[in-house]
Amino acid sequence: MSVKIGKIAKVTIGVATVAEIGTYSLSGFSRDVLESTAFGDDIKEYTAGVADGGEVTFAGHYDPTDANGQLLVDSACRNASVFTGGDLKFYIDNTSYLTVDTGGNILITKCKAIAFDKAGIGTIDFTGKVSGRSMIVMP
């Protein structure tokens, strides 16, 4: 059995690692199910509808000096910019990563979600909506 350990995962924008990120999650691909049952049918029937690429979330320690990572994601969110295929990568190990498929993008929908606790380190989290295409594993 082959398993992957989280300590070698990372989130990158281009070649820059987004600093201090410690978790990420991809909600996964889903497809609407449309009922196509007609009058006289005894059993419900369904057909496939529109697909949804899902959401990505990532979080970690707040680093206000991370100009090529956290601040870039925040800027994309505030300016309604998107990350296109391969720009934003979610590494599984040293060589394999998840990214949006060609023709798709990730629109960052939540940023500057910063929290502090008197007994801990400041945290930040981001959310993005996958649009157009789903996430794929590369290479």
C-alpha positions in Angstrom: 0.0 0.0 0.0 1.3 3.4 -0.9 0.5 6.3 1.4 1.4 10.0 1.5 2.5 11.9 4.6 1.3 15.4 5.1 4.6 16.9 6.2 6.0 17.0 2.7 2.9 18.7 1.2 2.9 22.4 0.3 1.0 25.1 -1.6 2.8 27.1 -4.3 2.1 30.0 -6.6 4.4 29.5 -9.6 7.7 28.5 -8.1 7.1 30.3 -4.7 5.9 28.4 -1.7 3.0 30.1 0.2 4.7 30.5 3.6 3.5 28.9 6.8 0.6 26.9 5.2 -0.1 23.8 7.3 -3.4 22.4 5.9 -5.2 22.3 2.6 -8.4 20.6 1.5 -10.1 20.1 -1.8 -13.9 19.4 -1.7 -13.8 17.4 -4.9 -15.7 17.2 -8.2 -19.5 16.8 -8.1 -22.3 16.7 -10.7 -25.9 17.8 -10.4 -28.4 15.0 -10.8 -31.6 16.0 -12.7 -34.8 14.0 -12.3 -36.1 13.1 -15.8 -39.1 11.0 -14.6 -42.2 11.5 -16.9 -45.9 10.9 -16.3 -46.6 7.2 -16.2 -43.1 6.2 -15.1 -43.2 3.8 -12.1 -39.6 4.4 -11.1 -37.8 7.7 -11.0 -35.2 8.3 -13.7 -32.2 10.7 -13.6 -29.8 12.3 -16.0 -26.5 14.0 -15.4 -26.5 17.7 -15.1 -23.9 20.4 -14.8 -20.6 19.6 -13.0 -19.0 21.6 -10.2 -15.2 21.7 -9.8 -15.6 22.2 -6.0 -13.6 24.4 -3.6 -10.1 24.6 -2.2 -9.3 25.8 1.3 -5.8 26.3 2.8 -4.7 27.7 6.1 -1.6 28.1 8.3 0.3 30.7 10.3 -0.1 34.3 9.4 2.9 35.8 7.7 2.4 39.5 6.7 5.8 39.6 5.0 5.1 36.7 2.5 4.8 38.9 -0.6 5.0 36.0 -3.1 2.5 33.9 -1.2 -0.1 35.0 1.3 -0.1 38.6 0.1 -0.4 37.5 -3.5 -3.4 35.3 -2.7 -4.9 38.2 -0.7 -4.4 40.6 -3.7 -6.0 38.1 -6.1 -9.0 37.9 -3.7 -9.5 41.6 -3.3 -9.0 42.3 -7.1 -11.2 39.4 -8.3 -8.2 37.9 -10.2 -8.1 34.2 -10.9 -5.3 31.6 -10.8 -5.3 29.6 -14.1 -4.2 26.1 -14.7 -0.9 25.4 -13.0 -0.6 28.8 -11.2 -1.7 27.5 -7.8 -0.5 24.1 -6.9 -1.3 21.8 -4.0 1.6 19.4 -3.6 1.0 15.8 -2.5 4.7 14.9 -2.3 8.0 16.3 -3.8 6.9 15.9 -7.4 3.1 15.3 -7.6 0.6 18.0 -7.1 -3.1 18.9 -7.7 -3.9 21.9 -9.9 -6.9 23.1 -11.9 -7.1 21.5 -15.3 -6.3 23.5 -18.5 -9.1 25.9 -19.3 -10.2 26.2 -15.7 -9.3 28.6 -12.9 -9.5 29.2 -9.2 -11.2 32.4 -7.9 -10.2 33.2 -4.4 -13.4 33.9 -2.5 -12.2 34.3 1.1 -9.0 36.1 2.3 -7.7 38.0 5.3 -9.3 35.5 7.6 -6.8 36.1 10.4 -7.1 34.9 14.0 -5.0 35.4 17.1 -5.1 33.8 20.5 -3.1 35.1 23.5 -1.6 31.7 23.9 -0.8 30.9 20.2 0.5 31.9 16.9 -1.7 34.0 14.5 -3.5 32.0 11.8 -4.8 32.8 8.3 -7.1 30.9 5.9 -8.2 31.2 2.3 -11.0 29.7 0.2 -11.2 29.4 -3.6 -13.8 28.3 -6.0 -12.8 26.0 -8.9 -14.4 27.1 -12.1 -14.5 25.7 -15.6 -12.5 22.5 -14.9 -11.8 20.2 -12.0 -8.6 19.6 -10.1 -6.2 17.1 -11.6 -3.1 15.3 -10.4 0.2 16.2 -12.1 2.5 14.6 -13.3 
